[in-house]
Amino acid sequence: MSGVVTLTPAPVLDRTYLVASMAPGKVNRAVEVHEYMSGKGLNVSRTLHLARHPTAAVMPIGRDDEHLLFRTPYPHILRIMPIQGRIRVNTAIVEDGGRTTNVNQSAIPMSTADWDRVVELTVEQVVEMDADWVCASGTHPFNSDTGDYIDMTSLFERVREAGARVALDTSGVPLERLVTSGLVNLIKPNADELANLVGRNLTTIGEALDAGRELNRGGIEVALVSLGADGALAITAESAFWGAAVAPQLVNTTGAGDATLAGFLGNSIGEDGVHLDLERALSTAVSWGALAVSLPTTLISGLEDAPLPTVGAPDRDRVLLETTHLTKK
């Protein structure tokens, strides 16, 4: 059982509107509305807590928004660092049948001093828990003093020195910079993100596997690749597994990747406490991910109904159902 400290650099207040259908440009009536504290790292920690894995969720929260901490299950797993600014708001509109429209606010910039305090709190939690993993998940805010993204380098160096592995779940420039830093053990790209990291489109499971191995050679210990309807791959330099689970229904895909990552991290460390058990970790990952897409929000209330997974050797010749898209040439 792995101990995991998560860091959500840009937490969010999630508002989810459930509607029968949506007519753009028209007045739409919501059947239900949900509002709660969220963020990718927090989602990972909440799911791990449900499974009784030791976890702590580090989150920088604007001093004017601390009252929002009561709008989340399991507030005792939160480790809060008060900072300047207000929390951002993300809005999801979920239609019957699962089609989801997201309107996400940009991350609020953070000062160097505030970011340094977040780093100290994260390292403190790693040492206190003797954590196996630090999971930095979600959007990286800009540093208001430099105009560039916050710099994860010092954080990752220190938690690795403390004996933890580093998992990174982000996208864009921060992912591109850190994937070859030598400081990240695991990344969780989707098919498009993987294609952009290697600079070519992917059409088969074999091509996705080869792309993951390319990242292994660049210093990534594990490429946990989400392939949507085509399942998922867990790839290291020495081993690889493909896995999938059938969701009972498709309601909302938001948060499925966080549940997948939680399942993998929480069940990844082998019996020797050092080596990774890819097969077990991927089995849990795809099972929890399939459960997540069957729920209306990112809040999972129980794992007992998680679908049974299928895990095995990757079929290199299997053609991907979804075409990848390069965002830059």
C-alpha positions as CSV (number, residue, x, y, z in Angstrom):
1,M,0.0,0.0,0.0
2,S,1.6,3.2,-1.2
3,G,1.6,6.5,0.7
4,V,0.9,9.5,-1.6
5,V,1.3,13.2,-1.0
6,T,-0.6,15.2,-3.7
7,L,0.0,18.8,-4.7
8,T,-2.6,20.8,-6.6
9,P,-0.8,24.0,-7.6
10,A,-4.0,25.6,-8.9
11,P,-7.0,24.3,-7.0
12,V,-10.5,25.1,-8.1
13,L,-14.1,25.5,-7.1
14,D,-16.0,23.1,-9.4
15,R,-19.6,23.8,-10.5
16,T,-21.3,21.1,-12.4
17,Y,-24.7,21.6,-14.1
18,L,-26.6,18.5,-15.1
19,V,-29.0,19.2,-18.0
20,A,-31.1,17.0,-20.3
21,S,-29.5,18.7,-23.3
22,M,-27.8,22.0,-24.1
23,A,-28.7,24.5,-26.7
24,P,-25.8,26.9,-27.3
25,G,-26.8,30.5,-27.2
26,K,-30.1,29.7,-25.5
27,V,-31.4,29.6,-21.9
28,N,-30.8,26.1,-20.5
29,R,-32.4,24.7,-17.4
30,A,-30.3,22.6,-15.0
31,V,-31.8,19.5,-13.4
32,E,-29.1,19.4,-10.7
33,V,-26.2,21.7,-9.6
34,H,-23.2,20.5,-7.7
35,E,-20.5,22.8,-6.2
36,Y,-17.4,21.6,-4.3
37,M,-13.7,22.1,-3.8
38,S,-11.7,20.3,-6.4
39,G,-8.4,20.0,-8.4
40,K,-6.6,17.1,-9.9
41,G,-4.4,16.4,-6.9
42,L,-7.3,16.6,-4.5
43,N,-9.3,14.2,-6.6
44,V,-6.4,11.7,-6.4
45,S,-6.1,12.0,-2.7
46,R,-9.9,11.7,-2.1
47,T,-10.0,8.5,-4.1
48,L,-7.0,7.1,-2.3
49,H,-8.5,8.0,1.1
50,L,-11.7,6.0,0.1
51,A,-9.4,3.0,-0.5
52,R,-7.7,3.6,2.9
53,H,-4.4,4.5,1.5
54,P,-2.4,7.0,3.5
55,T,-2.5,10.4,1.7
56,A,-2.3,14.1,2.2
57,A,-3.5,16.8,-0.2
58,V,-1.4,20.0,-0.3
59,M,-3.3,23.0,-1.7
60,P,-2.5,26.7,-1.8
61,I,-5.8,28.5,-1.1
62,G,-6.5,32.3,-1.3
63,R,-6.9,33.8,2.2
64,D,-10.4,35.0,1.3
65,D,-11.5,31.6,0.2
66,E,-10.7,29.4,3.2
67,H,-14.4,29.0,4.0
68,L,-14.6,26.9,0.9
69,L,-12.6,24.1,2.5
70,F,-15.8,22.9,4.1
71,R,-17.3,22.2,0.7
72,T,-15.3,19.0,0.2
73,P,-15.5,15.5,1.6
74,Y,-12.7,14.4,4.0
75,P,-11.3,17.9,4.8
76,H,-8.9,16.3,7.3
77,I,-6.7,15.1,4.4
78,L,-6.2,18.7,3.3
79,R,-2.9,20.4,4.0
80,I,-3.6,24.1,3.3
81,M,-1.1,26.9,2.6
82,P,-2.9,30.3,2.6
83,I,-1.7,32.6,-0.2
84,Q,-2.7,35.9,-1.8
85,G,-5.5,35.8,-4.4
86,R,-8.8,34.1,-5.0
87,I,-9.5,30.5,-6.1
88,R,-10.5,30.0,-9.7
89,V,-13.9,28.5,-10.7
90,N,-14.4,25.8,-13.3
91,T,-17.8,25.1,-14.8
92,A,-18.9,21.8,-16.3
93,I,-22.2,21.3,-18.2
94,V,-23.1,17.6,-18.4
95,E,-25.9,16.4,-20.7
96,D,-27.8,13.1,-20.6
97,G,-25.6,10.7,-22.5
98,G,-22.3,12.0,-21.1
99,R,-21.4,14.9,-23.4
100,T,-19.6,17.4,-21.2
101,T,-18.8,21.1,-21.9
102,N,-16.1,22.7,-19.7
103,V,-15.4,26.3,-19.1
104,N,-12.2,26.5,-17.0
105,Q,-10.8,29.7,-15.5
106,S,-7.1,30.3,-15.8
107,A,-4.9,29.6,-12.8
108,I,-4.4,32.6,-10.5
109,P,-0.7,33.7,-10.5
110,M,1.4,33.0,-7.4
111,S,4.3,35.0,-5.9
112,T,7.8,33.4,-5.4
113,A,7.3,33.7,-1.6
114,D,4.0,32.0,-1.7
115,W,5.3,29.2,-3.9
116,D,8.3,28.6,-1.6
117,R,5.9,28.1,1.3
118,V,3.9,25.6,-0.7
119,V,7.2,23.7,-1.5
120,E,8.1,23.6,2.2
121,L,4.7,22.3,3.2
122,T,4.9,19.6,0.5
123,V,8.3,18.4,1.6
124,E,7.2,18.4,5.2
125,Q,4.3,16.1,4.4
126,V,6.6,13.7,2.4
127,V,9.0,13.4,5.4
128,E,6.2,13.1,7.9
129,M,4.4,10.4,6.0
130,D,7.5,8.7,4.6
131,A,5.6,8.9,1.3
132,D,6.3,6.6,-1.6
133,W,5.0,9.2,-4.2
134,V,4.6,12.9,-4.6
135,C,1.9,13.6,-7.2
136,A,1.9,17.1,-8.7
137,S,-1.4,17.3,-10.7
138,G,-3.1,19.9,-12.7
139,T,-2.5,23.3,-14.2
140,H,0.7,25.1,-13.2
141,P,0.1,28.8,-12.4
142,F,2.4,31.6,-13.4
143,N,4.9,33.1,-11.0
144,S,3.7,36.7,-10.6
145,D,7.3,37.8,-10.0
146,T,8.9,36.2,-13.1
147,G,6.1,36.0,-15.6
148,D,6.9,32.4,-16.2
149,Y,5.4,29.2,-14.8
150,I,6.2,28.2,-11.2
151,D,9.4,26.2,-11.1
152,M,9.0,22.6,-9.8
153,T,12.7,21.8,-10.0
154,S,13.6,22.4,-6.3
155,L,10.5,20.6,-5.1
156,F,11.2,17.5,-7.1
157,E,14.8,17.5,-6.2
158,R,14.0,17.6,-2.5
159,V,11.2,15.0,-2.4
160,R,13.4,12.6,-4.4
161,E,16.2,13.2,-1.9
162,A,13.6,12.3,0.8
163,G,13.0,8.9,-0.9
164,A,9.8,9.6,-2.8
165,R,9.1,9.0,-6.5
166,V,7.6,11.9,-8.5
167,A,4.4,11.6,-10.5
168,L,3.5,14.5,-12.8
169,D,0.1,15.0,-14.4
170,T,0.0,18.2,-16.4
171,S,0.2,19.4,-20.0
172,G,1.6,22.0,-22.3
173,V,4.9,23.8,-21.6
174,P,5.4,22.6,-18.0
175,L,5.1,19.0,-19.2
176,E,7.4,19.5,-22.1
177,R,10.0,21.1,-19.8
178,L,9.9,18.5,-17.0
179,V,9.6,15.3,-19.0
180,T,13.3,15.4,-19.8
181,S,14.5,16.9,-16.5
182,G,15.5,13.6,-15.0
183,L,13.4,14.5,-11.9
184,V,10.1,12.8,-12.9
185,N,9.4,9.1,-12.4
186,L,5.9,8.9,-13.9
187,I,3.8,10.9,-16.3
188,K,0.2,10.3,-17.3
189,P,-0.3,11.6,-20.8
190,N,-3.3,11.0,-23.0
191,A,-2.8,9.8,-26.6
192,D,-2.7,13.4,-27.9
193,E,-0.2,14.5,-25.3
194,L,2.0,11.5,-25.9
195,A,1.9,12.1,-29.6
196,N,3.0,15.7,-29.1
197,L,5.8,14.7,-26.7
198,V,7.4,12.5,-29.4
199,G,6.4,14.7,-32.3
200,R,4.4,12.3,-34.4
201,N,0.8,10.9,-34.7
202,L,0.1,7.5,-33.2
203,T,-2.3,5.1,-35.0
204,T,-1.7,1.7,-33.2
205,I,-1.1,0.3,-29.7
206,G,2.4,-0.6,-30.9
207,E,3.1,3.0,-31.9
208,A,1.9,4.3,-28.5
209,L,4.1,1.6,-26.8
210,D,7.2,2.7,-28.9
211,A,6.4,6.4,-28.0
212,G,6.3,5.5,-24.3
213,R,9.6,3.6,-24.5
214,E,11.1,6.8,-26.1
215,L,10.1,8.7,-23.0
216,N,11.6,5.9,-20.8
217,R,14.9,6.4,-22.6
218,G,14.6,10.1,-21.9
219,G,14.5,9.4,-18.1
220,I,10.8,8.6,-17.4
221,E,10.5,5.5,-15.3
222,V,6.8,4.9,-16.1
223,A,4.6,6.2,-18.9
224,L,1.0,5.7,-17.8
225,V,-0.8,6.4,-21.1
226,S,-4.6,6.9,-21.2
227,L,-6.0,5.9,-24.6
228,G,-9.7,6.6,-23.9
229,A,-11.9,3.9,-25.5
230,D,-8.7,2.0,-26.3
231,G,-7.8,1.4,-22.6
232,A,-4.5,2.3,-21.1
233,L,-0.8,1.4,-21.2
234,A,1.7,1.2,-18.4
235,I,5.2,1.3,-19.9
236,T,8.7,1.0,-18.4
237,A,12.0,0.3,-20.1
238,E,11.7,-3.4,-19.2
239,S,8.0,-4.1,-19.2
240,A,4.6,-3.0,-20.5
241,F,0.9,-3.9,-19.9
242,W,-2.3,-2.9,-21.5
243,G,-5.5,-2.7,-19.5
244,A,-9.2,-1.8,-19.8
245,A,-12.5,-2.0,-17.9
246,V,-16.0,-1.5,-19.2
247,A,-17.9,1.3,-17.5
248,P,-21.5,0.5,-16.5
249,Q,-22.6,3.8,-18.2
250,L,-20.9,6.9,-19.6
251,V,-22.1,10.0,-17.6
252,N,-19.1,12.4,-17.1
253,T,-15.5,11.9,-18.2
254,T,-14.2,14.7,-16.0
255,G,-12.0,13.3,-13.2
256,A,-11.6,9.8,-14.8
257,G,-7.9,10.4,-15.3
258,D,-7.5,11.4,-11.6
259,A,-9.2,8.2,-10.5
260,T,-7.0,6.2,-12.9
261,L,-3.9,7.8,-11.5
262,A,-5.0,7.2,-7.9
263,G,-5.5,3.5,-8.6
264,F,-2.1,3.2,-10.1
265,L,-0.1,5.1,-7.5
266,G,-1.9,3.5,-4.5
267,N,-1.1,0.0,-5.7
268,S,2.2,0.5,-7.5
269,I,4.8,-0.4,-5.0
270,G,5.7,-4.1,-4.9
271,E,6.0,-6.3,-1.8
272,D,9.7,-5.4,-1.5
273,G,8.8,-1.7,-1.0
274,V,10.9,-0.6,-3.9
275,H,10.1,-2.1,-7.2
276,L,6.9,-1.3,-9.1
277,D,4.1,-3.9,-9.7
278,L,2.9,-2.6,-13.1
279,E,0.2,-5.3,-13.6
280,R,-1.5,-4.8,-10.2
281,A,-1.2,-1.0,-10.5
282,L,-2.7,-0.9,-14.0
283,S,-5.5,-3.3,-13.0
284,T,-6.7,-1.0,-10.2
285,A,-6.1,2.1,-12.4
286,V,-8.4,1.1,-15.3
287,S,-11.1,-0.2,-12.8
288,W,-11.3,3.0,-10.9
289,G,-11.2,5.1,-14.1
290,A,-14.1,3.2,-15.5
291,L,-16.1,3.7,-12.3
292,A,-15.4,7.4,-12.5
293,V,-16.9,8.0,-15.9
294,S,-20.1,6.4,-14.7
295,L,-20.6,9.1,-12.1
296,P,-22.1,12.6,-12.6
297,T,-19.2,14.5,-10.7
298,T,-15.6,13.9,-9.8
299,L,-16.7,12.9,-6.3
300,I,-16.5,9.1,-5.8
301,S,-18.5,7.8,-2.8
302,G,-17.4,4.2,-2.9
303,L,-15.2,1.8,-4.9
304,E,-17.1,-1.4,-4.3
305,D,-18.8,-1.2,-7.7
306,A,-15.7,-0.6,-9.7
307,P,-15.8,-2.7,-12.9
308,L,-13.6,-5.7,-13.3
309,P,-10.4,-5.0,-15.3
310,T,-8.7,-6.9,-18.1
311,V,-5.0,-6.6,-18.2
312,G,-2.5,-8.3,-20.5
313,A,0.3,-7.9,-23.0
314,P,-0.3,-5.0,-25.5
315,D,-1.5,-6.0,-28.9
316,R,0.9,-4.0,-31.1
317,D,-1.3,-4.3,-34.2
318,R,-4.5,-3.0,-32.7
319,V,-5.6,0.2,-34.4
320,L,-6.5,3.1,-32.1
321,L,-10.2,4.1,-32.3
322,E,-9.4,7.7,-31.8
323,T,-7.0,9.6,-34.1
324,T,-4.3,11.6,-32.4
325,H,-3.8,15.3,-33.2
326,L,-0.5,17.2,-33.1
327,T,-0.9,20.8,-31.8
328,K,2.5,21.9,-33.2
329,K,4.6,20.7,-36.1
